[in-house]
Structure formats: structure tokens, C-alpha cells
Amino acid sequence: MEEMKSKLETIGSKIKAWRKKKDLTQDALAKKADMPYTTLAKIESDVIQNPSLQTITKIAEGLGISLDELVK
């Protein structure tokens, strides 16, 4: 059951979970990732479902984790 759940998790929900784990606001993470706050908010809320690799990489760097850790 747990395995199925992880497949259903969106990149947005993973980013949100990591952000909360790192105790960051959306605004703080957006600044760290050098991206507009609105873009991050749209990704987290799944308005943007397939952000570019460049964007995801910037978010991972902003969170201080590897791209692998973020997407797995």
C-alpha cells in the first residue's frame, strides 16, 4: 500500500513535504531557489505539474538536497 502512495505523490507534494521538513516558507524557498514565489506556489499546488528540470534542480538546491532525494 505504501509503495502505491509514493507513486501517486506529485513533484509538488514532495517539494512541499521537504520544504516543511526544512522549516521554510514558500517565500523563503523561492528566494533560496532564485525563482518567483508564484511559480513555486503553482508547482506545490499542482497547477504546474511538469516543471522543467532546471526549475526542479533550483528547488532542490534551495532545499539543500540532491535532485535524487527530491524526486525519489
C-alpha positions as CSV (number, residue, x, y, z in Angstrom):
1,M,0.0,0.0,0.0
2,E,2.8,2.4,0.9
3,E,4.5,1.8,-2.4
4,M,1.4,2.8,-4.3
5,K,1.1,6.0,-2.4
6,S,4.6,7.2,-3.3
7,K,3.8,6.7,-7.0
8,L,0.8,8.9,-6.7
9,E,2.8,11.7,-5.0
10,T,3.3,14.6,-7.2
11,I,6.5,16.6,-7.5
12,G,4.6,19.4,-5.9
13,S,3.7,17.4,-2.8
14,K,7.3,16.2,-2.5
15,I,8.6,19.7,-2.6
16,K,6.0,20.8,-0.1
17,A,6.9,18.0,2.3
18,W,10.7,18.7,2.0
19,R,10.0,22.5,2.5
20,K,8.1,21.8,5.7
21,K,10.7,19.4,6.9
22,K,13.3,22.1,6.4
23,D,11.0,24.6,8.1
24,L,10.9,27.0,5.2
25,T,8.1,29.2,4.0
26,Q,7.2,29.2,0.3
27,D,8.6,32.7,0.1
28,A,11.9,31.7,1.8
29,L,12.3,28.7,-0.5
30,A,11.5,30.7,-3.6
31,K,14.2,33.2,-2.7
32,K,16.8,30.4,-2.0
33,A,15.9,28.8,-5.3
34,D,16.1,32.1,-7.1
35,M,12.6,31.8,-8.6
36,P,9.3,33.7,-8.4
37,Y,7.2,32.9,-5.4
38,T,4.2,32.4,-7.6
39,T,6.0,29.7,-9.6
40,L,6.8,27.7,-6.5
41,A,3.3,28.1,-5.2
42,K,1.9,26.8,-8.5
43,I,4.2,23.8,-8.5
44,E,3.3,22.9,-4.9
45,S,-0.4,23.2,-5.6
46,D,0.0,21.1,-8.8
47,V,-1.2,23.9,-11.1
48,I,2.2,23.3,-12.8
49,Q,2.5,19.5,-12.9
50,N,5.6,19.2,-15.0
51,P,8.1,21.8,-14.0
52,S,11.4,21.9,-16.0
53,L,14.4,20.0,-14.9
54,Q,16.2,23.4,-14.4
55,T,13.4,24.5,-12.1
56,I,13.4,21.3,-10.0
57,T,17.2,21.5,-9.8
58,K,17.0,25.0,-8.4
59,I,14.4,24.0,-5.9
60,A,16.5,21.0,-4.7
61,E,19.5,23.3,-4.3
62,G,17.3,25.8,-2.4
63,L,16.3,22.9,-0.1
64,G,19.9,21.9,0.3
65,I,19.2,18.3,-1.0
66,S,20.1,16.4,-4.1
67,L,17.8,16.1,-7.1
68,D,17.7,12.4,-6.4
69,E,16.4,12.9,-2.9
70,L,13.7,15.3,-4.1
71,V,12.3,13.1,-6.9
72,K,12.6,9.6,-5.4
